[in-house]
Amino acid sequence: MNLGILRLFSLILVFASFVSANTKEFDFTLIKKGQENQNTFLIIGGIQGDEPGGFMAASLIATHYEIKKGSVWIVPNLNFYSIIKRSRGPFGDMNRKFSNLSQNDPDFSAVQRIKDYITDNKVKLILNLHDGSGFYRKKDINNNYSQNKWGQSSIIDQEKLNASNYGNLEEISNKVCNHVNSNLIRKRDIYHVKNTKTRLGDKQMEKTLTYFAINKGKAAFGNEASKNLPLHERTYYHLLAIEKYMDIMGIEYKRSFNLKPLELKNVIDNDISISFYNNKIHLPLANIRDFVGYFPTSKEEIQNFKVSNPLMTVIKKENLYSIRYGNRRVARLLPDYFDIEKDTKSTNMIVDGKELKVDMGSVINVKNNFLVKFQKDIRVNIIGYVNKHKKNESELLVSKNEIMQKFSLDKKGKVYRVEFYKKDKFAGMVLVNFGSKNLFLAKNSY
């Protein structure tokens, strides 16, 4: 091997090591729900980051479903870095890395971890969620409806599996399709079973997650929603399929919403939030402005956040912090750096004439006006309120028309920040909502 090739090889190893170190913060999440047993259902989303229907459906199972009987494990963000990058795979397609994979591959650690969960003795059925192109049909109709498309299909690698649990792959897949097809939004969305017959020599499918599972004696399926559909409709079809698999496995569940496309869209778009510093700040993210200026930030603790959905994270880019939700950037925060004061837990406010004790991180609904009661050593700053006389804005009766709308937290001009400081430290935030509807107050529920 000549010197030039050796140098190139060394650079590749250094790059792989650098990437691996910098993507550790995007390790996937395993969420266990129900009562762990030997009949566990493993749901996987996000192996490819440009297929949001799959990872959104998995995340909603984690956050909005209660497993009342049985055991469900959920990985909603298997390739989290690719989700953030909105890429099929920044380091290549992860779903082609389950046969042979170099330890120097940036995806090696994630692939090994998910292999361990797949082969766990408790796991008996695996479902890998995808969004596929077009609409699969058993006979070609046109370029968008053909045998070569993947959308709206239940995927199996073979008809049967010699396994003690759920080896009747095609029969199960047909039951799933029948359930989905009895709840179609429109006729063209019909589901079909697609058998890839991987053992007959499909070299690409031999490298996939489901085929790895099949070779370990585990029942494994893919579910494909069409990329031609909007996100909430893809998610709807994935959830229909997931619920049928749970029914087949004897898993009982309860969801917190009606499984109807428009209601599901409302949940996806609005029932999201993030909190910082042990809930001293709690931000509902529905309709949040794209840019939020002078956001109280601790250099040491900004990454200590809690999210309502495992597809969410915070990323620093140059001098801004970006809140990400799946493929979307929800908001950018311009930091205003402070140390965090930990002792102040609550404040007293008069809201529409009624005195309330209000915890830091709360959202308070206001019809007419509010007043923050004086608290020793605490300075109150109502963001956007024009006050030329007092540095401390406690004991002032404030109505909406006295706050400049451009300082609202939300795009509709309804929600405003009330910030609290103790000496030079940030002590907490309360949001006042002048809207007619209560805000979603999603919690970290998974």
C-alpha positions as CSV (number, residue, x, y, z in Angstrom):
1,M,0.0,0.0,0.0
2,N,1.6,3.3,-1.0
3,L,1.9,6.4,1.3
4,G,-1.0,8.3,-0.4
5,I,-3.5,5.5,0.2
6,L,-2.3,5.1,3.8
7,R,-2.9,8.8,4.4
8,L,-6.3,8.7,2.8
9,F,-7.3,5.7,4.9
10,S,-6.1,7.5,8.1
11,L,-8.2,10.5,7.2
12,I,-11.3,8.3,6.7
13,L,-10.7,6.7,10.1
14,V,-10.3,10.2,11.7
15,F,-13.5,11.5,10.0
16,A,-15.5,8.4,11.1
17,S,-14.3,8.9,14.7
18,F,-15.2,12.6,14.6
19,V,-18.7,11.9,13.2
20,S,-19.3,9.2,15.7
21,A,-18.4,11.5,18.6
22,N,-20.6,14.3,17.3
23,T,-23.7,12.2,16.6
24,K,-23.7,10.6,20.1
25,E,-26.3,13.3,21.2
26,F,-28.6,11.8,18.6
27,D,-28.7,8.3,19.9
28,F,-32.1,6.7,19.5
29,T,-34.6,6.3,22.4
30,L,-36.1,3.0,23.5
31,I,-39.4,3.4,25.3
32,K,-41.0,0.5,27.1
33,K,-44.8,0.6,27.8
34,G,-47.1,-1.9,29.5
35,Q,-46.1,-4.8,31.5
36,E,-42.9,-6.4,30.2
37,N,-43.4,-10.1,29.2
38,Q,-42.4,-12.8,26.8
39,N,-44.8,-11.5,24.1
40,T,-43.3,-8.1,23.4
41,F,-44.1,-6.0,20.3
42,L,-41.1,-3.9,19.0
43,I,-42.1,-0.9,16.9
44,I,-39.4,0.9,15.0
45,G,-39.6,4.3,13.2
46,G,-37.0,6.6,11.7
47,I,-34.5,4.2,10.2
48,Q,-34.6,6.6,7.2
49,G,-34.9,10.2,8.2
50,D,-36.9,11.4,5.2
51,E,-40.0,9.2,6.0
52,P,-41.8,11.2,8.7
53,G,-45.1,9.2,8.7
54,G,-43.3,6.2,10.1
55,F,-41.4,8.0,12.9
56,M,-44.3,10.2,13.8
57,A,-46.6,7.2,14.2
58,A,-44.1,5.5,16.4
59,S,-43.6,8.6,18.6
60,L,-47.4,8.9,19.1
61,I,-47.6,5.3,20.3
62,A,-45.0,6.4,22.9
63,T,-46.7,9.6,23.9
64,H,-50.4,9.2,23.4
65,Y,-51.2,5.5,23.9
66,E,-51.6,3.8,27.2
67,I,-50.8,0.0,27.1
68,K,-53.4,-1.5,29.4
69,K,-52.4,-5.2,28.8
70,G,-49.2,-6.5,27.2
71,S,-45.8,-5.2,26.4
72,V,-44.7,-2.7,23.7
73,W,-41.3,-1.4,23.0
74,I,-41.0,1.6,20.8
75,V,-37.9,3.1,19.0
76,P,-39.4,6.2,17.3
77,N,-36.1,7.7,16.2
78,L,-33.7,4.9,15.2
79,N,-31.6,7.1,12.9
80,F,-32.2,10.4,14.8
81,Y,-29.4,12.2,13.0
82,S,-30.9,11.5,9.6
83,I,-34.3,12.7,10.9
84,I,-32.7,16.0,11.9
85,K,-30.9,16.3,8.6
86,R,-34.1,15.3,6.7
87,S,-32.0,12.7,4.8
88,R,-32.4,9.1,3.9
89,G,-29.1,8.5,5.6
90,P,-26.2,11.0,6.0
91,F,-23.8,8.1,6.1
92,G,-25.7,5.8,3.7
93,D,-29.0,4.0,4.1
94,M,-29.1,2.4,7.5
95,N,-31.6,-0.1,6.3
96,R,-28.9,-1.7,4.2
97,K,-26.5,-2.2,7.0
98,F,-27.8,-5.3,8.8
99,S,-25.7,-7.9,7.0
100,N,-22.0,-6.8,7.2
101,L,-21.0,-3.5,8.7
102,S,-17.6,-2.0,9.5
103,Q,-17.0,-0.9,13.1
104,N,-15.8,2.4,11.6
105,D,-19.2,3.1,10.1
106,P,-20.8,6.0,11.9
107,D,-24.0,4.0,12.2
108,F,-22.3,0.9,13.7
109,S,-23.3,1.6,17.3
110,A,-27.0,2.2,16.5
111,V,-27.2,-0.9,14.4
112,Q,-25.6,-3.0,17.0
113,R,-28.0,-1.6,19.7
114,I,-31.1,-2.3,17.7
115,K,-29.9,-5.8,16.8
116,D,-29.7,-6.5,20.6
117,Y,-33.3,-5.4,21.0
118,I,-34.5,-7.4,18.0
119,T,-32.9,-10.6,19.3
120,D,-34.0,-10.1,22.9
121,N,-35.9,-13.2,24.0
122,K,-38.9,-11.1,25.1
123,V,-39.5,-9.7,21.6
124,K,-41.7,-11.8,19.4
125,L,-42.8,-9.5,16.6
126,I,-41.0,-6.5,15.0
127,L,-42.6,-3.8,12.8
128,N,-40.4,-1.4,10.9
129,L,-42.3,1.7,9.7
130,H,-41.6,3.4,6.4
131,D,-43.0,5.9,3.9
132,G,-42.7,4.5,0.4
133,S,-43.0,5.9,-3.1
134,G,-46.3,5.9,-5.0
135,F,-48.9,3.2,-4.5
136,Y,-48.1,-0.5,-4.7
137,R,-50.2,-2.6,-7.0
138,K,-49.9,-6.3,-7.8
139,K,-50.3,-5.4,-11.5
140,D,-48.9,-2.3,-13.2
141,I,-51.4,0.4,-14.0
142,N,-49.1,3.4,-14.6
143,N,-45.9,4.8,-13.2
144,N,-47.4,5.8,-9.9
145,Y,-49.5,2.6,-9.4
146,S,-47.3,-0.4,-10.0
147,Q,-45.4,-3.4,-8.7
148,N,-42.3,-1.3,-8.3
149,K,-43.8,1.1,-5.8
150,W,-43.9,0.6,-2.1
151,G,-46.5,3.0,-0.7
152,Q,-49.7,1.6,0.9
153,S,-48.3,-1.9,1.5
154,S,-47.6,-4.4,4.2
155,I,-44.2,-5.9,3.6
156,I,-43.1,-9.5,4.3
157,D,-39.8,-11.2,3.2
158,Q,-41.4,-14.6,2.8
159,E,-44.8,-16.3,3.2
160,K,-44.1,-18.3,6.4
161,L,-41.4,-18.5,9.1
162,N,-40.6,-21.6,11.1
163,A,-41.1,-19.9,14.4
164,S,-43.2,-20.7,17.5
165,N,-44.8,-17.2,17.4
166,Y,-46.5,-15.4,14.5
167,G,-44.8,-17.5,11.8
168,N,-47.8,-17.1,9.5
169,L,-46.4,-13.9,8.0
170,E,-48.7,-13.6,5.0
171,E,-51.8,-14.5,6.9
172,I,-51.0,-11.8,9.5
173,S,-50.1,-9.3,6.8
174,N,-53.5,-9.9,5.1
175,K,-55.3,-9.3,8.4
176,V,-53.5,-6.0,8.7
177,C,-54.4,-4.9,5.2
178,N,-58.0,-5.9,5.7
179,H,-58.2,-3.7,8.8
180,V,-56.6,-0.7,7.1
181,N,-58.8,-1.2,4.0
182,S,-61.9,-1.0,6.2
183,N,-60.9,2.5,7.3
184,L,-59.6,4.1,4.1
185,I,-59.8,7.8,3.6
186,R,-60.2,7.2,-0.2
187,K,-60.4,4.1,-2.3
188,R,-57.0,4.7,-4.1
189,D,-55.3,4.3,-0.7
190,I,-56.0,0.6,-0.6
191,Y,-53.3,-1.6,1.1
192,H,-51.9,-4.8,-0.4
193,V,-49.4,-7.4,0.9
194,K,-46.0,-7.1,-0.8
195,N,-43.9,-10.2,-0.5
196,T,-40.3,-9.3,-1.5
197,K,-39.3,-13.1,-1.5
198,T,-35.9,-12.0,-0.3
199,R,-34.4,-15.5,-0.1
200,L,-34.7,-15.8,-3.8
201,G,-31.8,-13.5,-4.4
202,D,-32.8,-9.9,-3.6
203,K,-29.3,-8.7,-2.6
204,Q,-30.5,-5.3,-1.3
205,M,-33.3,-6.7,0.8
206,E,-30.9,-9.2,2.3
207,K,-29.3,-6.3,4.0
208,T,-32.4,-5.0,5.8
209,L,-33.5,-4.9,9.4
210,T,-36.6,-7.1,8.8
211,Y,-34.5,-9.8,7.0
212,F,-32.0,-9.8,9.8
213,A,-34.9,-10.4,12.2
214,I,-36.3,-13.2,10.1
215,N,-32.9,-14.9,10.1
216,K,-33.0,-14.7,13.9
217,G,-36.3,-16.5,14.0
218,K,-38.4,-13.4,14.7
219,A,-41.6,-12.5,12.9
220,A,-40.9,-9.1,11.2
221,F,-42.9,-6.9,9.0
222,G,-42.6,-3.6,7.2
223,N,-45.4,-1.1,6.9
224,E,-45.3,1.5,4.1
225,A,-47.5,4.6,3.8
226,S,-47.4,6.5,0.6
227,K,-45.2,9.5,0.2
228,N,-47.9,11.0,-2.0
229,L,-50.0,11.5,1.1
230,P,-49.7,14.4,3.6
231,L,-48.0,13.6,6.9
232,H,-51.1,13.2,9.0
233,E,-52.6,10.8,6.6
234,R,-49.5,8.7,6.4
235,T,-49.4,8.6,10.2
236,Y,-53.1,7.6,10.2
237,Y,-52.5,4.6,8.1
238,H,-49.4,3.6,10.2
239,L,-51.5,3.8,13.4
240,L,-54.2,1.7,11.9
241,A,-51.7,-1.0,11.0
242,I,-50.0,-0.8,14.4
243,E,-53.3,-1.2,16.2
244,K,-54.1,-4.3,14.2
245,Y,-50.8,-5.9,15.1
246,M,-51.5,-5.1,18.8
247,D,-54.9,-6.8,18.4
248,I,-53.3,-9.9,16.9
249,M,-50.8,-10.1,19.8
250,G,-53.5,-9.6,22.4
251,I,-52.2,-6.2,23.5
252,E,-54.9,-3.9,24.8
253,Y,-54.4,-0.1,24.6
254,K,-56.1,3.2,25.0
255,R,-55.3,6.3,23.0
256,S,-55.9,9.9,24.0
257,F,-57.5,11.0,20.8
258,N,-60.0,9.8,18.2
259,L,-58.2,8.2,15.3
260,K,-59.5,10.5,12.6
261,P,-57.2,12.2,10.1
262,L,-58.0,15.9,11.0
263,E,-58.0,15.2,14.7
264,L,-54.6,13.4,14.3
265,K,-53.2,16.4,12.4
266,N,-54.2,18.7,15.3
267,V,-52.4,16.4,17.8
268,I,-49.2,16.3,15.6
269,D,-49.1,20.0,15.0
270,N,-50.3,21.4,18.4
271,D,-49.8,18.9,21.2
272,I,-46.1,19.6,21.6
273,S,-44.0,21.5,24.2
274,I,-40.6,21.8,25.7
275,S,-39.4,22.8,29.2
276,F,-36.1,24.0,30.6
277,Y,-34.4,24.2,34.0
278,N,-36.6,21.8,35.9
279,N,-39.8,23.4,34.4
280,K,-38.9,27.0,35.2
281,I,-39.7,27.6,31.6
282,H,-42.5,25.6,29.8
283,L,-43.1,26.5,26.2
284,P,-46.1,25.3,24.3
285,L,-44.9,25.1,20.7
286,A,-48.1,25.4,18.8
287,N,-47.9,28.6,16.7
288,I,-44.7,29.7,18.4
289,R,-42.9,32.4,16.5
290,D,-40.0,31.3,14.1
291,F,-37.6,33.5,16.1
292,V,-37.7,34.3,19.8
293,G,-35.3,37.0,21.0
294,Y,-33.5,37.4,24.3
295,F,-34.4,34.0,25.6
296,P,-33.1,33.4,29.2
297,T,-30.4,30.8,28.8
298,S,-27.8,29.1,31.0
299,K,-24.6,28.2,29.2
300,E,-24.2,25.2,31.5
301,E,-27.8,24.0,31.6
302,I,-29.4,24.7,28.2
303,Q,-29.2,21.0,27.2
304,N,-31.1,20.0,30.4
305,F,-34.5,20.2,28.7
306,K,-37.5,17.9,28.7
307,V,-39.7,17.4,25.6
308,S,-43.2,16.1,25.1
309,N,-42.2,14.0,22.1
310,P,-39.0,11.9,21.5
311,L,-38.6,13.4,18.0
312,M,-37.7,16.8,19.6
313,T,-34.3,18.2,20.5
314,V,-32.4,21.4,20.8
315,I,-29.4,22.1,18.6
316,K,-26.9,25.0,18.8
317,K,-25.9,26.6,15.5
318,E,-23.6,29.6,15.7
319,N,-25.2,31.9,18.2
320,L,-28.7,30.5,18.1
321,Y,-30.5,27.5,19.6
322,S,-32.8,25.7,17.3
323,I,-35.8,23.6,18.6
324,R,-36.3,20.7,16.2
325,Y,-39.4,18.4,15.9
326,G,-38.8,15.6,13.5
327,N,-37.9,17.1,10.1
328,R,-39.1,20.5,11.2
329,R,-37.4,23.5,12.8
330,V,-40.0,24.8,15.2
331,A,-38.3,27.9,16.5
332,R,-34.9,29.6,16.9
333,L,-34.0,31.1,20.3
334,L,-31.5,34.0,20.6
335,P,-29.9,33.4,24.0
336,D,-29.7,36.0,26.8
337,Y,-27.2,34.3,29.2
338,F,-27.9,34.2,32.9
339,D,-27.2,31.9,35.8
340,I,-30.2,30.0,37.0
341,E,-31.7,30.7,40.5
342,K,-33.2,27.5,41.7
343,D,-35.1,28.4,44.9
344,T,-38.0,30.4,43.5
345,K,-40.8,28.0,42.8
346,S,-43.9,30.2,42.5
347,T,-45.4,33.6,42.5
348,N,-48.7,35.2,43.4
349,M,-50.8,36.9,40.7
350,I,-54.2,38.6,40.4
351,V,-55.8,37.4,37.2
352,D,-59.1,39.0,36.2
353,G,-59.7,40.0,39.8
354,K,-58.9,36.6,41.3
355,E,-55.7,36.0,43.3
356,L,-53.8,32.8,42.4
357,K,-50.6,31.0,43.4
358,V,-48.8,30.3,40.2
359,D,-46.0,27.9,39.7
360,M,-43.0,28.8,37.6
361,G,-43.4,27.3,34.1
362,S,-47.2,27.8,34.1
363,V,-49.4,29.1,31.4
364,I,-52.2,31.4,32.8
365,N,-55.3,32.2,30.8
366,V,-56.3,35.9,31.0
367,K,-59.5,37.5,29.8
368,N,-59.0,41.1,30.7
369,N,-55.9,41.8,32.9
370,F,-53.4,40.5,35.4
371,L,-51.1,41.8,38.1
372,V,-48.0,40.1,39.6
373,K,-47.8,40.6,43.4
374,F,-44.6,42.1,44.9
375,Q,-42.1,39.5,46.1
376,K,-39.1,40.5,48.1
377,D,-35.8,40.4,46.1
378,I,-37.7,39.4,42.9
379,R,-37.7,41.6,39.8
380,V,-40.6,41.1,37.3
381,N,-40.1,41.8,33.6
382,I,-43.2,41.7,31.4
383,I,-41.7,41.3,27.9
384,G,-43.2,43.9,25.5
385,Y,-44.8,46.0,28.3
386,V,-44.0,49.7,27.9
387,N,-43.1,51.0,31.4
388,K,-41.0,54.1,31.7
389,H,-41.0,54.5,35.5
390,K,-40.3,51.1,37.2
391,K,-37.6,48.5,36.7
392,N,-39.7,46.1,38.6
393,E,-43.0,45.5,36.9
394,S,-44.8,43.9,39.9
395,E,-47.9,45.5,41.3
396,L,-48.9,46.9,37.9
397,L,-52.4,46.0,36.4
398,V,-51.6,45.0,32.8
399,S,-54.0,44.4,29.9
400,K,-53.3,43.0,26.5
401,N,-53.4,46.4,24.7
402,E,-50.5,47.6,26.9
403,I,-48.1,45.0,25.6
404,M,-46.6,45.3,22.1
405,Q,-47.8,42.5,19.9
406,K,-44.4,42.0,18.2
407,F,-43.1,40.7,21.5
408,S,-45.7,37.9,21.7
409,L,-44.4,34.4,21.9
410,D,-46.9,33.1,19.4
411,K,-47.7,34.1,15.8
412,K,-51.3,35.0,16.8
413,G,-50.2,37.7,19.3
414,K,-52.0,36.0,22.2
415,V,-49.2,34.7,24.5
416,Y,-46.7,36.8,26.4
417,R,-43.7,36.2,28.7
418,V,-43.5,37.3,32.3
419,E,-40.0,36.8,33.5
420,F,-38.7,36.7,37.1
421,Y,-35.2,37.6,38.3
422,K,-33.5,37.4,41.7
423,K,-30.5,39.8,41.7
424,D,-28.6,38.9,38.6
425,K,-30.0,35.4,38.2
426,F,-33.0,34.1,36.2
427,A,-35.7,32.7,38.5
428,G,-38.4,31.6,36.2
429,M,-41.1,32.4,33.6
430,V,-44.9,32.4,33.5
431,L,-46.8,32.8,30.2
432,V,-50.0,34.7,30.0
433,N,-52.4,33.7,27.3
434,F,-55.0,36.2,26.1
435,G,-56.5,33.7,23.7
436,S,-60.1,32.4,23.9
437,K,-58.8,28.8,23.9
438,N,-56.6,27.0,26.4
439,L,-53.2,26.1,25.1
440,F,-52.1,22.6,24.7
441,L,-50.0,21.7,27.7
442,A,-48.3,18.6,26.5
443,K,-46.1,16.9,29.2
444,N,-43.1,14.6,29.0
445,S,-45.3,11.5,29.0
446,Y,-43.1,8.7,27.7
